[in-house]
Amino acid sequence: MRNAQMFVAIFVIFFMQGLASIAGTEDASEPHFVKGKFELPLETDAIREQWEALGYSLCEFDGKEKGWSSERPERHKGEHTHPWYILFAGKSGKMEFIIQGQRFELEPGDELYYPKYAVIAARNLYDGRSEWFDCWKHY
């Protein structure tokens, strides 16, 4: 009985630390990156469920063609901000994100978070289309 109680106590501690880590990401003021977090192919229903539990919505697939860059004036305004939090899961290709001066390369299976109003720029590093799954949170 004592071993079972100890196991439950240890499990609860690890579980709560994991929840605190995930919950901390949602309001963090710094970008967060996890290499290879998701198995491929992406199970977007499971990812959506996890992220929606954190208050994210407006989930969608998106992508950019070879050579795309937020620095190209006909496409965007270079460095910019968004008034919402965003979580990304890489699906294919390779994207570079510069968030608050930090550089991240999003590849299939990776997770990337950036906070609202963070200064960002992005470009497709892949020799083809890069795609991802993302969800936004407005508050």
RAWO-V722741 format. One record per backbone hydrogen bond with DSSP energy under -0.5 kcal/mol. CO is the residue of the C=O (numbers start at 1). NH is the residue of the N-H. If there is no record, write none. Layout:
CO/NH
CO/NH
//
This chain:
1/5
2/6
3/7
4/8
5/9
6/10
7/11
8/12
9/13
10/14
11/15
12/16
13/17
14/18
15/19
16/20
17/21
18/22
19/23
20/24
21/25
22/26
23/27
24/27
24/28
25/28
32/113
34/37
34/111
42/44
43/46
43/47
44/48
45/49
46/50
47/51
48/52
49/53
50/54
51/54
51/56
52/55
57/136
60/134
62/132
64/130
65/68
68/124
69/72
70/78
71/73
72/75
72/76
80/120
82/117
85/137
86/114
87/135
88/112
89/133
90/109
92/131
93/108
94/125
94/126
95/106
96/123
97/99
97/104
98/100
98/121
99/102
102/99
104/97
104/106
105/107
106/95
107/110
109/38
110/90
111/34
112/88
113/32
114/86
115/118
118/120
119/100
120/80
121/98
122/70
123/96
123/125
126/128
130/64
131/91
131/92
132/62
133/89
134/60
135/87
136/57
137/85
//
